[in-house]
């Protein structure tokens, strides 16, 4: 009887690990999808105005960009902020990206800004729009 209970406990613990991994992967994919939609809205803003928005809240004032943002799920918004699947606001800089262009990213599940040169994959979990 103890052997059977031990086997059941092992199977349940393995199942919990798999479920956590699936949820984690799903949250990352949802965050990447949100980044892609916001990037599309930024591109519409750029095409319409000739420049990048100064901040993400500027997108709501542009008809074409706002139309793209409406594709985001309701839970992506907290007031005027667009949030990732982890509940953290998306981060944006109009000149902080590669070559001085815009940068759009999520800080990932740990909620911490990770240096781009870090090699520790456990802590380097930022999610950038370019990963989409």
C-alpha positions in Angstrom: 0.0 0.0 0.0 2.8 2.4 0.8 4.4 1.7 -2.5 1.2 2.6 -4.3 0.9 5.8 -2.4 4.6 6.7 -3.1 4.0 6.1 -6.8 0.9 8.3 -6.8 2.8 11.0 -5.0 5.6 10.9 -7.5 3.2 11.0 -10.5 1.3 14.0 -8.9 4.5 15.9 -8.3 5.7 15.4 -11.9 2.3 16.5 -13.1 2.5 19.7 -11.1 5.9 20.5 -12.6 4.6 20.0 -16.1 1.5 22.1 -15.4 3.7 24.9 -14.0 5.9 24.8 -17.1 2.9 25.0 -19.4 1.5 27.9 -17.6 4.8 29.7 -17.6 5.2 29.1 -21.4 1.6 30.3 -22.0 2.2 33.5 -20.0 5.4 34.2 -22.0 3.6 33.6 -25.3 0.7 35.9 -24.2 3.2 38.6 -23.2 4.9 38.3 -26.6 1.5 38.6 -28.4 0.7 41.8 -26.4 4.1 43.3 -27.3 3.5 42.5 -30.9 0.1 44.3 -30.9 1.6 47.3 -29.1 4.4 47.4 -31.6 1.9 47.3 -34.4 0.1 50.3 -32.8 3.4 52.1 -32.5 4.1 51.5 -36.1 0.7 52.9 -37.1 1.4 55.9 -35.0 4.8 56.3 -36.7 3.3 55.9 -40.2 0.6 58.5 -39.3 2.7 61.1 -37.6 6.3 60.5 -38.9 7.7 59.9 -35.4 7.5 57.5 -32.5 5.2 58.2 -29.6 6.9 60.0 -26.6 5.2 57.5 -24.3 2.8 54.6 -24.8 -0.2 56.6 -23.5 0.2 58.7 -26.7 -1.1 55.8 -28.7 -4.6 56.2 -27.4 -4.8 59.7 -29.0 -4.1 58.4 -32.5 -7.1 56.9 -34.2 -5.1 54.2 -36.2 -3.0 53.2 -33.2 -6.0 53.1 -30.9 -7.8 50.8 -33.3 -4.9 48.3 -33.1 -4.8 48.5 -29.3 -8.4 47.5 -29.2 -7.2 44.0 -30.1 -5.6 43.6 -26.7 -7.6 41.7 -24.0 -9.3 43.8 -21.4 -7.0 42.5 -18.6 -4.0 44.0 -20.5 -5.0 47.5 -19.3 -4.7 49.0 -15.8 -5.9 52.6 -16.3 -3.7 54.0 -19.1 -1.0 51.4 -18.7 -0.7 48.3 -20.9 0.5 45.3 -18.8 2.1 42.1 -19.6 0.7 38.7 -18.6 2.5 38.9 -15.3 0.7 42.1 -14.3 3.7 44.4 -14.9 3.5 47.5 -17.1 5.2 47.3 -20.5 8.3 49.4 -20.7 9.0 51.7 -23.6 11.7 54.2 -24.7 11.5 56.1 -27.9 15.3 56.0 -28.3 16.5 53.1 -26.2 16.5 50.4 -28.7 19.0 49.0 -31.2 20.5 51.8 -33.3 18.7 54.5 -31.3 15.3 53.4 -32.3 12.4 52.6 -29.9 12.6 49.8 -27.4 9.5 47.9 -26.1 9.8 45.1 -23.6 8.4 43.3 -20.6 10.5 42.8 -17.4 9.2 39.2 -17.3 7.9 37.1 -14.5 10.4 38.3 -11.9 9.4 42.0 -12.4 13.0 43.1 -12.5 14.9 45.0 -15.2 17.7 42.6 -16.2 20.9 43.9 -17.8 21.1 43.0 -21.5 24.6 41.6 -21.0 23.7 39.1 -18.3 24.4 35.5 -19.0 22.4 34.0 -16.2 19.3 32.8 -18.1 17.4 32.3 -14.8 17.5 36.1 -14.1 17.7 37.4 -17.7 14.0 37.0 -18.4 13.1 40.3 -20.1 10.9 39.8 -23.1 11.5 42.1 -26.1 9.2 42.9 -29.0 11.8 41.6 -31.4 11.3 38.0 -30.0 7.8 37.9 -31.6 
